[in-house]
Amino acid sequence: MQTLETDRLVLRPWEPEDAGFAFDLYSRWEVQRFIGNPPRVMTERAEAEERIGAWRQLDDPVHAVWAVQLKDSGQLAGNLLLKSIPASGRSLPLQPSGDTEIGWHFHPDHWGHGYASEAGTAVLRYAFASGLRRVVAVTAPANAASRKVCGRIGMRHLGQTTQYYNALCELFEATAPQPPLLD
């Protein structure tokens, strides 16, 4: 997994010692209320340890899940993911759709500072430099903040869909920039 840097952030692999932060992040209803079908909060630190273990095991040349760390303080601020998005369907676990999803989850202490937009822009740039031609994002219809981030990072709103996660979602997409045509 490649570490990414922006002016204010370092996007790095999750480490086992990050479990306390991950548990704090995902045990908050204000963070989890739009994640999952149905949404639920973590209730035990072991869940965070397990999730970090799964993120660390992700073996893909492009897909990754990054811990987002503030450069100035070293403090963790959130999570940025680029992963296969599951298609809606009857079989559990849900099967991959063939599309790649970008998503973000930030601690409420770090909302409103532009970190999700900054990290999301860096990850889209990385995705397209790595050869992806299209990346999608889905948000709960009531998640106005994430819809705004999608717009800020250049994603186009395609309307509502039930194509992913067995849920009604707002669908956004970004496509790789086209090289200029030569005369």
Sequence and secondary structure as in RCSB ss.txt:
>XXXX:A:sequence
MQTLETDRLVLRPWEPEDAGFAFDLYSRWEVQRFIGNPPRVMTERAEAEERIGAWRQLDDPVHAVWAVQLKDSGQ
LAGNLLLKSIPASGRSLPLQPSGDTEIGWHFHPDHWGHGYASEAGTAVLRYAFASGLRRVVAVTAPANAASRKVC
GRIGMRHLGQTTQYYNALCELFEATAPQPPLLD
>XXXX:A:secstr
   EE SSEEEEE  GGGHHHHHHHHT HHHHTTSBTTB    SHHHHHHHHHHHHH   SS EEEEEEETTT  
EEEEEEEEEEEB  SSSS  EEEEEEEEEEE GGGTTSSHHHHHHHHHHHHHHHTT SEEEEEE TT HHHHHHH
HHTT EEEEEE SBTTS EEEEEEE        
